[in-house]
């Protein structure tokens, strides 16, 4: 019997991820961190070096390193910390490797803190034909495409920019909920400053938010988005993820509005629940409009939450033991001190 023969279709909870690690289906170049396994996902860590590349790519029928050789400009050593410049594209080999058993696939997404500082990241696998998706039976290394958009970032080996969900079988989508935007009174959002300093992604509560962000107020329940600018907004309604479910926030159909919402899409079980002391939590929205200005209205639908079942109840819930984002309203990433 394999590790997942007895599992019903669904997303694997933390105890199943830990069992996969113990069985060697997930390995790492260094020992796993004690807090690396989340309630329904696994944080992935940067390795020791990165390549600055002139173009993004999918490996197709080739290995990632073979394709890097075609587009690499130079190699960076991350050991002592290195700055990844905004407007540039990098490929970093991750410390974790996979040897997925039959019946198991995986999907990656940026961590919430990554999306909130406008760093675009996508997972690559050898011979992969899609970003962020890992096919059944994949065995090999993992790579991350990193493209800072608004701010340059300082990273090191072990910096966590994305996370991996492991999924057994073909679980049904339980429901889809619309997510509206909050544009009421007071400060309703923040716009990234284009010429701010570097953000150290391993420095928590260590940056002055006013040096990086401009606060915004709505007028008459409306906010005009300028093309190419990056905004942090909040959902108009509370978000709750039941303890036997997980969710992914997905963009709306482009026909409803030409803007991108929420780079970081995973919500773990227990987010926003009474049981995990998070009732009233809002979803934070990372928003960028495309080619034309766009006028948002209070409550306008900007994204959707897609819920899926877990194979079983996780042994710990989101926010237990502390969290930067449980019970959040409008909130910048954990790298910034509170706005006062």
Rosetta blueprint (number, residue, H / E / L):
1 X L
2 X L
3 X L
4 X L
5 X L
6 X L
7 X L
8 X L
9 X L
10 X E
11 X E
12 X L
13 X L
14 X H
15 X H
16 X H
17 X H
18 X H
19 X H
20 X H
21 X H
22 X H
23 X H
24 X L
25 X L
26 X E
27 X E
28 X E
29 X L
30 X L
31 X L
32 X L
33 X L
34 X L
35 X L
36 X L
37 X E
38 X E
39 X L
40 X L
41 X E
42 X E
43 X E
44 X E
45 X E
46 X E
47 X E
48 X E
49 X E
50 X E
51 X E
52 X E
53 X E
54 X L
55 X L
56 X L
57 X L
58 X L
59 X L
60 X L
61 X L
62 X L
63 X L
64 X H
65 X H
66 X H
67 X H
68 X H
69 X H
70 X H
71 X H
72 X E
73 X E
74 X E
75 X E
76 X E
77 X E
78 X L
79 X L
80 X L
81 X L
82 X E
83 X E
84 X E
85 X L
86 X L
87 X L
88 X L
89 X E
90 X E
91 X E
92 X E
93 X E
94 X E
95 X E
96 X E
97 X E
98 X E
99 X E
100 X L
101 X L
102 X L
103 X L
104 X E
105 X E
106 X E
107 X E
108 X E
109 X E
110 X E
111 X L
112 X H
113 X H
114 X H
115 X H
116 X L
117 X L
118 X L
119 X E
120 X E
121 X E
122 X E
123 X E
124 X E
125 X E
126 X L
127 X L
128 X L
129 X L
130 X L
131 X L
132 X L
133 X E
134 X E
135 X L
136 X L
137 X L
138 X L
139 X E
140 X E
141 X E
142 X E
143 X E
144 X E
145 X E
146 X E
147 X E
148 X E
149 X L
150 X L
151 X L
152 X L
153 X E
154 X E
155 X E
156 X L
157 X L
158 X L
159 X L
160 X E
161 X E
162 X E
163 X E
164 X E
165 X E
166 X E
167 X E
168 X E
169 X L
170 X L
171 X L
172 X L
173 X E
174 X E
175 X E
176 X E
177 X E
178 X E
179 X E
180 X E
181 X E
182 X L
183 X L
184 X L
185 X L
186 X L
187 X E
188 X E
189 X E
190 X E
191 X E
192 X E
193 X L
194 X L
195 X L
196 X L
197 X L
198 X L
199 X E
200 X E
201 X L
202 X L
203 X L
204 X L
205 X L
206 X L
207 X E
208 X L
209 X H
210 X H
211 X H
212 X L
213 X E
214 X E
215 X E
216 X E
217 X E
218 X L
219 X E
220 X L
221 X L
222 X E
223 X E
224 X E
225 X E
226 X L
227 X L
228 X L
229 X L
230 X E
231 X E
232 X E
233 X E
234 X E
235 X E
236 X E
237 X E
238 X E
239 X L
240 X L
241 X L
242 X L
243 X L
244 X L
245 X E
246 X E
247 X E
248 X E
249 X E
250 X E
251 X E
252 X L
253 X L
254 X H
255 X H
256 X H
257 X L
258 X L
259 X E
260 X E
261 X E
262 X L
263 X L
264 X L
265 X L
266 X E
267 X E
268 X L
269 X L
270 X L
271 X L
272 X L
273 X L
274 X L
275 X L
276 X L
277 X L
278 X L
279 X L
280 X L
281 X L
282 X E
283 X E
284 X E
285 X E
286 X E
287 X E
288 X E
289 X E
290 X L
291 X L
292 X L
293 X L
294 X E
295 X E
296 X E
297 X E
298 X L
299 X L
300 X L
301 X E
302 X E
303 X E
304 X E
305 X E
306 X E
307 X E
308 X E
309 X E
310 X E
311 X L
312 X L
313 X L
314 X L
315 X L
316 X L
317 X L
318 X L
319 X L
320 X L
321 X L
322 X L
323 X L
324 X L
325 X L
326 X L
327 X L
328 X L
329 X L
330 X L
331 X L
332 X L
333 X L
334 X L
335 X L
336 X E
337 X L
338 X L
339 X L
340 X L
